[in-house]
Amino acid sequence: MPPTMDPSSNALENSSARPEPGARPDADVPLRVSSAADVSRILSALGSRDPKATAVILLALGGIFMDAYDFSSIAFGLPAIKVQFGLDGFMTGLVNASIMVGAVVGALAGGYLVDRFGRYRLFMADMVFFVVAALGSALAPEVWSLIGFRFVMGIGVGLDIPVAMAFLAEFSRLRGKGNRSQRVNAWSPAWYFATGTGYLIVLLCFWLLPTTQQDHLWRIVVGFGAVPAVIVLLVRRRFMAESPQWLADQGDLRGAVDVLSSHYGITAELNADVSSGTEREGARTRLSNVLELFSPRFRQRTVAALCVSVFSTFGYNAVAYGTPLIIATLFHQGPLVTIVSSLVINMGFGLAGGLIGMSVVSRFGSRRVTLVGFTIQAAALFTLAAIGVPSSALVLVAVAMLAAFIFAQAGGPGANLMNFATLSYPTRLRGIGVGFNQGTLRAFSVLSLLGFPILTAQLGTGVFWIVACAPLLGAISLVLNRWDPTGKDVDAEDLERVAA
């Protein structure tokens, strides 16, 4: 039975896609499709509750799981890598940052490719990067091989994120349960579940491996990333389909109608007098389209998305990827306390924050939730800076501040940076918008990952005074820029502009 339409929505009114007069919205009456605008209105109003579409969402989140796992899996092993390969602070940071350098390349290229050639093709290809890079990193005989494979892994991550975000947005309706903001925000709990899974594997291996083999623990954890990548790659072939909105924008209305039927459970028919081979004017993706992100129409949105992403990622890279380093080196704790603390912080507070963020974003909006998150993060980091090197009970307070930071990140700026980057642009610009945002974000990530070990070695816990400035600036940027993408039908806005 096709999904019922939200009674409060008038998205199908005044459209050739609406049912015949007198028919109920949930009746088995084909919705007529004559244009890309009709497809946009159908998707905004109805979305999908079909099991195949649910599988697409889960597979998109599976890609996010792999992105997060591969980013964070090496974090615990950095001290051992530093000893094994005899690295100084700069080279340790380079090992950590190499995946980000690859992600810059992958995101910028992937953003263009996903809009140019479609979501499906790129989605089917990027898992190969994860498999090859995970195994290569685990077997790396020396530091430059490790850096090289981590760079390849970053390319895979950079390619995957624009695709995953496009699928999460374009396989969801505009409002109501399971809306676009909620599903795009779902990337956050998936990210922290993956990070927590990595630390859980570390904990199991720590208990099972003999003491003499502990130096190889990081290789096992990194190499394990190939296993879920292979699974996701195989399952994708059965359930994935191209985004109907992208197909419609490219002029393939027949393909869009077919996906609406096969993956959305929506009975739709192409009007007999409509040609399915005419590309919508302006839909063809070009590299120059990135300039449109800074046109008067999109400039405020792009600046807001960049501010949230850059200020969020600077603090996150320092705290999240550096959590084991912080607990072990700055807080002077042993390996077991470091592993368990990192596991609880990510799997407990990160996952909880992400789920809460999903549940409240539709009610309060991405901007307000992000502003609250930045405020909590700044308070937590300034508290850590004031504590300095913790002793006795203050260790618990310091770890609690790390947990508060991750909780606020997962539900606030960390989750909503994707909402700003994904939902601020129409389908024809979504890949480029996410890719440009992610490329810029990863470039700043490289700087933070390279700089944090060096600053930590020089400043100790005083580094938190510097890191705390990032969420503070993020909060200020949102006070000044009031753009909020939550609930905005940017595709309808774009199609109306083209029609005019």
GUNU-955475 format. One record per residue (C-alpha): x, y, z. Coordinates in Angstrom, 2 decimals, padded with zeros to 5 digits. Example, Ala and Ser with C-alpha at 12.3 -4.5 7.8 and 13.67 -1.06 7.14 Angstrom:
REM GUNU-955475
ATOM 012.30 -004.50 007.80
ATOM 013.67 -001.06 007.14
REM end
This chain:
REM GUNU-955475
ATOM 000.00 000.00 000.00
ATOM 001.48 003.39 -000.96
ATOM 002.36 005.73 001.90
ATOM -000.23 008.21 003.06
ATOM 000.39 011.85 002.49
ATOM 000.87 014.23 005.38
ATOM -002.56 015.89 005.70
ATOM -000.95 019.18 006.61
ATOM 001.13 019.25 003.42
ATOM -000.06 020.96 000.27
ATOM 003.03 019.97 -001.69
ATOM 001.01 018.17 -004.38
ATOM -001.49 020.94 -004.89
ATOM -001.49 022.76 -008.23
ATOM 000.61 020.00 -009.77
ATOM 000.11 017.50 -012.54
ATOM 001.44 014.97 -010.04
ATOM -001.65 015.14 -007.82
ATOM -004.25 012.32 -007.80
ATOM -007.45 012.62 -009.77
ATOM -010.16 014.83 -008.17
ATOM -012.06 013.05 -005.44
ATOM -009.39 010.39 -004.88
ATOM -007.93 009.92 -001.42
ATOM -004.18 010.62 -001.13
ATOM -003.58 007.02 -000.04
ATOM -005.69 005.46 -002.77
ATOM -003.98 003.31 -005.40
ATOM -004.24 006.06 -007.99
ATOM -001.13 006.85 -010.03
ATOM 000.44 010.23 -009.47
ATOM 001.05 011.86 -012.84
ATOM 004.59 013.06 -013.54
ATOM 005.29 015.63 -016.23
ATOM 008.41 017.38 -014.93
ATOM 011.22 017.39 -012.39
ATOM 009.06 019.74 -010.31
ATOM 006.42 017.01 -009.98
ATOM 009.03 014.55 -008.72
ATOM 010.24 017.14 -006.20
ATOM 006.71 017.74 -004.90
ATOM 006.00 014.02 -004.56
ATOM 009.23 013.41 -002.63
ATOM 008.72 016.44 -000.37
ATOM 005.18 015.42 000.52
ATOM 005.41 011.63 000.70
ATOM 009.02 010.57 001.04
ATOM 009.22 006.82 001.41
ATOM 008.37 004.14 003.93
ATOM 009.17 001.26 001.62
ATOM 011.60 -001.35 003.05
ATOM 013.92 -000.90 000.06
ATOM 014.23 002.81 000.75
ATOM 014.96 001.97 004.40
ATOM 017.73 -000.31 003.14
ATOM 019.16 002.60 001.10
ATOM 019.19 004.79 004.23
ATOM 020.90 002.06 006.26
ATOM 023.49 001.50 003.52
ATOM 024.19 005.23 003.37
ATOM 024.70 005.16 007.15
ATOM 026.89 002.09 006.64
ATOM 029.16 004.26 004.55
ATOM 029.25 006.83 007.35
ATOM 030.10 004.01 009.77
ATOM 033.09 003.12 007.60
ATOM 034.16 006.76 007.33
ATOM 034.12 007.17 011.11
ATOM 035.77 003.84 011.85
ATOM 038.64 004.49 009.47
ATOM 039.14 008.04 010.75
ATOM 039.28 007.01 014.39
ATOM 040.69 003.47 014.32
ATOM 044.29 004.62 014.39
ATOM 043.84 007.07 017.28
ATOM 044.61 004.62 020.07
ATOM 047.61 003.21 018.19
ATOM 049.41 006.52 017.70
ATOM 051.65 006.16 020.79
ATOM 052.69 002.64 019.67
ATOM 053.21 003.82 016.06
ATOM 055.33 006.67 017.34
ATOM 057.57 004.23 019.22
ATOM 057.69 001.53 016.52
ATOM 058.66 003.90 013.72
ATOM 060.68 006.34 015.87
ATOM 058.54 009.38 015.01
ATOM 058.76 012.93 016.30
ATOM 055.72 015.12 016.96
ATOM 055.46 016.34 013.36
ATOM 055.60 012.86 011.82
ATOM 053.08 011.56 014.36
ATOM 050.75 014.34 013.33
ATOM 051.39 013.57 009.65
ATOM 050.36 009.93 010.16
ATOM 047.16 011.13 011.81
ATOM 046.53 013.86 009.22
ATOM 047.28 011.87 006.05
ATOM 043.74 010.52 005.90
ATOM 042.47 014.09 006.05
ATOM 044.67 015.15 003.14
ATOM 043.16 012.32 001.10
ATOM 039.69 013.33 002.26
ATOM 040.23 016.86 000.91
ATOM 041.01 015.41 -002.53
ATOM 038.16 012.89 -002.33
ATOM 035.57 015.41 -001.12
ATOM 036.34 018.02 -003.77
ATOM 036.36 015.43 -006.55
ATOM 033.46 013.45 -005.11
ATOM 031.23 016.49 -004.75
ATOM 031.55 017.16 -008.48
ATOM 031.32 013.52 -009.54
ATOM 028.21 012.73 -007.50
ATOM 026.30 015.60 -009.16
ATOM 027.77 014.88 -012.58
ATOM 027.41 011.09 -012.80
ATOM 024.88 010.27 -010.10
ATOM 024.79 008.92 -006.57
ATOM 024.57 005.22 -007.40
ATOM 027.75 004.85 -009.46
ATOM 029.96 006.59 -006.94
ATOM 028.32 004.79 -004.02
ATOM 029.16 001.43 -005.61
ATOM 032.80 002.36 -006.17
ATOM 034.07 004.03 -003.01
ATOM 034.07 000.96 -000.74
ATOM 036.96 -000.44 -002.78
ATOM 039.13 002.34 -001.40
ATOM 038.28 001.27 002.16
ATOM 039.13 -002.40 001.60
ATOM 042.48 -001.77 -000.09
ATOM 043.52 001.03 002.26
ATOM 042.55 -000.80 005.48
ATOM 044.56 -003.90 004.59
ATOM 047.49 -001.85 003.29
ATOM 047.62 000.28 006.44
ATOM 047.51 -002.80 008.68
ATOM 050.45 -004.38 006.84
ATOM 052.52 -001.21 006.38
ATOM 056.22 -002.04 006.99
ATOM 057.31 001.57 007.54
ATOM 055.84 004.98 008.13
ATOM 055.61 006.26 004.54
ATOM 053.65 003.20 003.43
ATOM 051.26 003.79 006.32
ATOM 050.91 007.45 005.35
ATOM 050.28 006.48 001.71
ATOM 047.54 003.97 002.50
ATOM 045.92 006.35 004.97
ATOM 045.87 008.94 002.18
ATOM 044.08 006.45 -000.12
ATOM 041.65 005.71 002.70
ATOM 040.95 009.43 002.96
ATOM 040.08 009.60 -000.73
ATOM 037.48 006.90 -000.12
ATOM 036.03 008.83 002.81
ATOM 035.95 012.05 000.81
ATOM 034.11 010.34 -002.06
ATOM 031.62 008.62 000.23
ATOM 030.35 011.48 002.36
ATOM 028.77 013.62 -000.42
ATOM 027.08 010.48 -001.77
ATOM 025.79 009.34 001.62
ATOM 024.45 012.79 002.48
ATOM 022.69 013.07 -000.88
ATOM 020.98 009.72 -000.37
ATOM 019.92 010.56 003.19
ATOM 018.35 013.82 002.00
ATOM 016.83 012.60 -001.26
ATOM 015.26 009.41 000.10
ATOM 013.32 011.34 002.76
ATOM 010.33 013.65 002.84
ATOM 010.51 017.29 003.84
ATOM 008.54 017.17 007.10
ATOM 007.05 014.66 009.51
ATOM 008.54 011.49 010.95
ATOM 011.75 010.46 009.23
ATOM 012.16 013.87 007.58
ATOM 015.30 015.09 005.85
ATOM 016.74 016.93 008.83
ATOM 016.36 013.88 011.07
ATOM 017.82 011.46 008.55
ATOM 020.76 013.67 007.67
ATOM 021.36 014.10 011.42
ATOM 021.41 010.30 011.72
ATOM 024.96 010.43 010.44
ATOM 026.05 011.61 013.91
ATOM 024.96 008.59 016.02
ATOM 026.24 006.33 013.22
ATOM 029.61 008.10 013.45
ATOM 029.92 007.69 017.22
ATOM 028.67 004.11 017.12
ATOM 031.48 003.37 014.67
ATOM 034.04 005.18 016.82
ATOM 032.85 003.30 019.91
ATOM 033.01 000.02 017.98
ATOM 036.64 000.73 017.21
ATOM 037.45 001.19 020.89
ATOM 035.44 -001.94 021.75
ATOM 037.61 -003.93 019.34
ATOM 040.68 -002.35 020.93
ATOM 039.45 -003.42 024.38
ATOM 038.79 -007.01 023.27
ATOM 042.17 -007.29 021.60
ATOM 043.85 -005.72 024.63
ATOM 042.43 -008.49 026.82
ATOM 043.06 -011.33 024.35
ATOM 046.51 -010.48 023.00
ATOM 049.60 -011.49 024.95
ATOM 051.55 -008.60 026.39
ATOM 054.35 -009.21 023.91
ATOM 051.96 -008.62 021.01
ATOM 050.38 -005.40 022.29
ATOM 052.49 -003.31 019.93
ATOM 050.59 -004.85 017.00
ATOM 047.19 -003.99 018.43
ATOM 046.75 -000.99 016.14
ATOM 047.35 -003.14 013.04
ATOM 044.50 -005.51 013.95
ATOM 042.09 -002.67 014.65
ATOM 042.94 -000.80 011.44
ATOM 042.82 -003.95 009.31
ATOM 039.43 -004.94 010.69
ATOM 037.98 -001.98 008.80
ATOM 038.12 -004.06 005.61
ATOM 035.51 -006.53 006.95
ATOM 032.45 -004.24 007.20
ATOM 033.56 -002.51 003.97
ATOM 033.30 -005.79 002.06
ATOM 029.90 -006.53 003.61
ATOM 028.51 -003.10 002.73
ATOM 029.93 -003.38 -000.79
ATOM 028.21 -006.71 -001.41
ATOM 024.85 -005.70 000.10
ATOM 024.74 -002.42 -001.81
ATOM 024.51 -004.25 -005.13
ATOM 021.17 -005.71 -004.13
ATOM 019.37 -002.75 -002.59
ATOM 020.82 000.49 -003.99
ATOM 019.04 002.63 -006.58
ATOM 019.71 006.04 -008.07
ATOM 018.12 009.11 -006.51
ATOM 014.85 009.87 -008.36
ATOM 015.32 013.62 -007.89
ATOM 018.75 013.46 -009.51
ATOM 017.35 011.38 -012.40
ATOM 014.53 013.87 -012.90
ATOM 016.93 016.81 -012.85
ATOM 018.98 015.09 -015.57
ATOM 015.86 014.66 -017.71
ATOM 015.34 010.94 -017.03
ATOM 011.74 011.15 -015.84
ATOM 011.11 007.53 -016.78
ATOM 013.95 006.40 -014.51
ATOM 012.66 008.64 -011.71
ATOM 009.16 007.17 -011.97
ATOM 010.59 003.64 -011.92
ATOM 012.55 004.32 -008.70
ATOM 009.49 005.91 -007.08
ATOM 007.68 002.63 -007.71
ATOM 010.50 000.21 -006.87
ATOM 012.01 001.92 -003.80
ATOM 009.38 004.35 -002.51
ATOM 006.17 002.35 -002.81
ATOM 004.62 005.30 -004.65
ATOM 002.40 004.57 -007.63
ATOM 003.42 007.08 -010.27
ATOM 003.08 007.26 -014.03
ATOM 004.79 009.37 -016.66
ATOM 002.32 011.42 -018.69
ATOM 002.07 009.99 -022.19
ATOM 002.85 013.30 -023.91
ATOM 006.07 013.89 -021.95
ATOM 009.51 013.07 -023.33
ATOM 011.87 011.49 -020.81
ATOM 015.02 012.44 -022.63
ATOM 015.15 016.20 -022.18
ATOM 017.65 017.45 -019.68
ATOM 016.42 020.28 -017.49
ATOM 018.16 023.51 -018.38
ATOM 020.91 024.28 -015.92
ATOM 020.94 020.79 -014.41
ATOM 024.19 019.64 -016.01
ATOM 026.92 019.81 -013.40
ATOM 030.09 021.72 -014.20
ATOM 033.14 022.47 -012.09
ATOM 032.28 026.17 -012.38
ATOM 029.07 025.49 -010.43
ATOM 031.09 025.78 -007.23
ATOM 031.08 029.55 -007.84
ATOM 027.28 029.50 -007.52
ATOM 027.71 028.56 -003.87
ATOM 028.91 032.14 -003.34
ATOM 026.27 033.82 -005.50
ATOM 023.97 036.29 -003.70
ATOM 021.31 033.61 -003.44
ATOM 023.49 031.03 -001.65
ATOM 026.24 033.12 -000.06
ATOM 024.69 033.37 003.41
ATOM 024.01 029.62 003.44
ATOM 027.53 028.74 002.32
ATOM 029.14 031.00 004.92
ATOM 026.94 029.55 007.67
ATOM 027.77 025.97 006.61
ATOM 031.50 026.71 006.46
ATOM 031.56 028.40 009.88
ATOM 029.75 025.52 011.56
ATOM 031.97 022.96 009.85
ATOM 035.33 024.65 010.36
ATOM 034.85 025.70 013.99
ATOM 033.25 022.36 014.84
ATOM 035.93 020.22 013.26
ATOM 038.87 022.10 014.78
ATOM 037.74 021.32 018.31
ATOM 036.52 017.83 017.44
ATOM 039.79 016.74 015.82
ATOM 041.76 017.93 018.81
ATOM 039.51 016.30 021.41
ATOM 037.97 013.23 019.73
ATOM 040.94 011.99 017.71
ATOM 043.23 013.06 020.51
ATOM 041.20 011.50 023.36
ATOM 043.63 008.59 023.93
ATOM 046.57 011.00 023.76
ATOM 044.87 013.39 026.19
ATOM 043.98 010.70 028.73
ATOM 047.28 008.84 028.50
ATOM 049.71 011.76 028.17
ATOM 048.04 014.81 029.69
ATOM 046.01 013.00 032.36
ATOM 048.79 010.42 033.02
ATOM 046.50 007.35 032.94
ATOM 047.34 003.75 031.97
ATOM 046.24 001.91 028.79
ATOM 043.18 000.19 030.31
ATOM 041.77 003.45 031.72
ATOM 042.52 005.14 028.38
ATOM 040.67 002.46 026.36
ATOM 037.64 002.24 028.66
ATOM 037.32 006.02 028.99
ATOM 037.51 006.49 025.20
ATOM 034.93 003.71 024.70
ATOM 032.47 005.17 027.23
ATOM 032.89 008.71 025.92
ATOM 032.18 007.73 022.30
ATOM 029.75 004.83 022.58
ATOM 027.90 006.28 025.54
ATOM 027.92 010.07 025.41
ATOM 028.55 010.43 021.68
ATOM 025.82 007.99 020.66
ATOM 023.36 009.43 023.20
ATOM 024.05 012.98 022.06
ATOM 023.55 012.03 018.43
ATOM 020.21 010.32 019.11
ATOM 018.96 013.26 021.18
ATOM 020.05 015.67 018.47
ATOM 018.03 013.71 015.90
ATOM 014.93 013.85 018.08
ATOM 014.98 017.62 018.71
ATOM 016.28 019.10 015.45
ATOM 012.86 019.27 013.76
ATOM 011.37 021.10 016.75
ATOM 014.13 023.58 017.52
ATOM 015.98 023.85 014.21
ATOM 019.59 023.18 013.29
ATOM 020.80 026.68 014.11
ATOM 019.50 026.77 017.68
ATOM 020.63 023.22 018.51
ATOM 024.08 023.96 017.09
ATOM 024.37 027.20 019.06
ATOM 023.61 025.38 022.33
ATOM 026.15 022.69 021.43
ATOM 028.92 025.21 020.76
ATOM 028.20 026.92 024.09
ATOM 028.48 023.66 026.06
ATOM 031.70 022.77 024.26
ATOM 033.33 026.11 025.00
ATOM 032.42 025.80 028.69
ATOM 033.82 022.24 028.85
ATOM 037.13 023.18 027.21
ATOM 037.65 026.28 029.35
ATOM 037.02 024.08 032.41
ATOM 039.66 021.60 031.22
ATOM 042.10 024.44 030.69
ATOM 041.45 025.73 034.21
ATOM 041.90 022.26 035.78
ATOM 045.27 021.66 034.15
ATOM 046.81 018.29 035.00
ATOM 044.09 016.58 037.06
ATOM 044.79 014.65 040.24
ATOM 042.63 012.30 042.34
ATOM 038.93 013.24 041.95
ATOM 039.70 015.90 039.37
ATOM 040.52 013.11 036.89
ATOM 036.83 012.21 036.89
ATOM 035.90 015.86 036.38
ATOM 038.34 016.15 033.47
ATOM 037.03 012.99 031.78
ATOM 033.47 014.25 032.39
ATOM 034.35 017.46 030.54
ATOM 035.64 015.42 027.60
ATOM 032.36 013.47 027.68
ATOM 030.34 016.72 027.78
ATOM 032.26 018.02 024.79
ATOM 031.58 014.87 022.75
ATOM 027.91 014.80 023.86
ATOM 027.43 018.40 022.71
ATOM 029.33 017.76 019.48
ATOM 027.26 014.69 018.61
ATOM 023.92 016.41 019.15
ATOM 024.87 019.94 018.12
ATOM 027.49 021.21 015.66
ATOM 028.85 017.78 014.76
ATOM 025.44 016.54 013.65
ATOM 024.11 019.74 012.14
ATOM 027.15 020.67 010.10
ATOM 025.82 018.09 007.62
ATOM 022.35 019.65 007.75
ATOM 023.83 023.03 006.86
ATOM 026.00 021.58 004.09
ATOM 023.39 019.19 002.64
ATOM 019.99 020.86 003.02
ATOM 021.01 024.40 002.10
ATOM 021.30 023.52 -001.59
ATOM 019.01 021.97 -004.23
ATOM 019.69 018.53 -005.71
ATOM 021.69 019.87 -008.65
ATOM 024.18 021.55 -006.26
ATOM 023.97 019.20 -003.28
ATOM 027.01 017.07 -004.12
ATOM 029.16 020.08 -004.93
ATOM 027.91 021.87 -001.82
ATOM 028.74 018.95 000.47
ATOM 032.01 018.25 -001.35
ATOM 033.22 021.85 -001.12
ATOM 032.19 022.03 002.53
ATOM 033.92 018.75 003.33
ATOM 037.03 019.69 001.35
ATOM 037.35 022.94 003.29
ATOM 036.58 021.17 006.56
ATOM 039.23 018.51 005.92
ATOM 041.83 021.12 005.01
ATOM 041.35 022.71 008.43
ATOM 041.38 019.21 009.92
ATOM 044.85 018.65 008.51
ATOM 046.06 021.78 010.27
ATOM 044.50 020.77 013.58
ATOM 045.74 017.18 013.44
ATOM 049.25 018.31 012.57
ATOM 049.25 021.08 015.13
ATOM 047.61 019.40 018.12
ATOM 050.46 016.94 018.95
ATOM 053.00 019.76 018.59
ATOM 051.00 022.18 020.75
ATOM 050.33 019.43 023.29
ATOM 054.05 018.71 023.60
ATOM 054.80 022.39 024.14
ATOM 051.80 023.59 026.19
ATOM 050.49 020.49 027.97
ATOM 046.95 021.05 029.21
ATOM 047.34 024.73 028.31
ATOM 046.42 023.65 024.76
ATOM 042.77 023.66 025.86
ATOM 042.81 027.46 026.10
ATOM 043.50 027.55 022.35
ATOM 041.08 024.76 021.38
ATOM 038.26 026.41 023.37
ATOM 038.34 029.39 021.02
ATOM 036.93 027.25 018.18
ATOM 033.45 026.56 019.63
ATOM 033.35 030.11 021.01
ATOM 033.87 031.51 017.50
ATOM 031.32 029.02 016.17
ATOM 028.69 030.31 018.59
ATOM 029.45 033.92 017.62
ATOM 029.11 033.08 013.90
ATOM 025.62 031.66 014.46
ATOM 024.53 034.69 016.42
ATOM 025.53 036.85 013.44
ATOM 024.25 034.51 010.67
ATOM 020.63 033.43 011.15
ATOM 020.28 030.98 008.23
ATOM 018.63 027.69 009.26
ATOM 018.10 024.93 006.63
ATOM 015.61 022.94 008.72
ATOM 012.35 022.34 006.83
ATOM 013.36 024.47 003.82
ATOM 012.19 023.05 000.46
ATOM 015.22 024.17 -001.51
ATOM 014.38 021.98 -004.53
ATOM 010.95 023.59 -004.95
ATOM 012.56 027.00 -004.56
ATOM 015.11 026.15 -007.25
ATOM 012.55 024.75 -009.69
ATOM 010.30 027.79 -009.26
ATOM 013.26 030.06 -010.03
ATOM 014.06 028.10 -013.21
ATOM 010.38 028.16 -014.29
ATOM 010.23 031.91 -013.76
REM end
